[in-house]
Amino acid sequence: MILADKIIELRKRNGWSQEELAEKLDVSRQSISKWEGAQSVPDMNRILALSQIFGVSTDVLLKDELELDGAPELGLQAEDTAARSVSMEEASAYLDHKNTAAGRISLGVMLCILSPVLLIILTGAQEAGRIALTENQAAGLGLIVLFLLIGAAVALFVISGIRHSRFEYLEEEIIDTAYGVSGMARERRERYRSVNARMLTAGIVLCVVAAVPIFIAELFFEENEMAEILAVGVLLVLVAVGVMMIVRTSIIWGGFKALLEEDDYSRVEKTAEKKIAPIASVYWALVTAGYLGWSFLTMEWHRTWIVWPIAGAAFGIVSGVARMMRSKG
């Protein structure tokens, strides 16, 4: 095993990202990337530092004929060290799957957010006397479209889930990638980096400016109820497109992190995630039930969507508390 692969393996065993290892060595992340890609070799001072950080001898690091079998598995329990092998073909198929799944899932999320738009517009227009429909007809037609869009979204989620089952182990279990896989993943990630930045920026900007139509309606069409209703519709459309862009690029970017076992997919995080998964399932089931219950009881879909960003922020706190309690236990 060459030095580049040994650095990758030892970093993953410790559950560190390239950024974290770079901080420990006081070098740039690009330096770590070049070492792991066999594009450059660390100097002797860095070799000594790597030896101390990883807890292995310099001979183990420098001599290709010496394997890491005797190296310590820092930060992991014995039962967590068994890794599943990932070939180049499987890794490429996984990244292609993430790209396809990102399109389906992000479209499904967008449909969910858009689903109440027609209901809001029809019921509002009926109350304002702008359309020749009864209250029941307006509400019924809007609900039909709502359920059709949600049904289509659920179908997209189910299809993606079924096709993703083949690759679940890459995101949930400790993996051992074949030679060249890490380099391939990093190369594809670098090519996608600018696209990711643009989509994230555009998505966030759309979500932020989505409230502008509401302000415009309040300032310039104060007594025009229909203008306010249409403004709510535009708000939801902008949020839907923005969230779709964020979800899509985040899923694709997450695929690279999973193969490289970085950040949320590091070996330490995978071990912790298994412990809080039941909590996450219960949490999001309760959030979904609360959202639907509140929405159908009040029929104020233009307001109830706020549940999702609040729940997303709160989940970070919930998962953090769960991890703390687990570690103390």
Secondary structure, DSSP 4 states (H G I P E B T S, - for coil): --HHHHHHHHHHHTT--HHHHHHHHTS-HHHHHHHHTTSS---HHHHHHHHHHHT--HHHHH-TTS-STTS--TT--GGG---EEE-HHHHHHHHHHHHHHHHHHHHHHHHHHHTTHHHHHHHHHHHTT-SS--HHHHHHHHHHHHHHHHHHHHHHHHHHHHHHGGGHHHHHS-EEEPTTHHHHHHHHHHHHHHHHHHHHHHHHHHHHHTTHHHHHHHHH-TT-HHHHHHHHHHHHHHHHHHHHHHHHHHHHHHHHHHHHT-GGGSHHHHHHHHHHHHHHHHHHHHHHHHHHHHHHHH--HHHHTTHHHHHHHHHHHHHHHHHHHHHH-
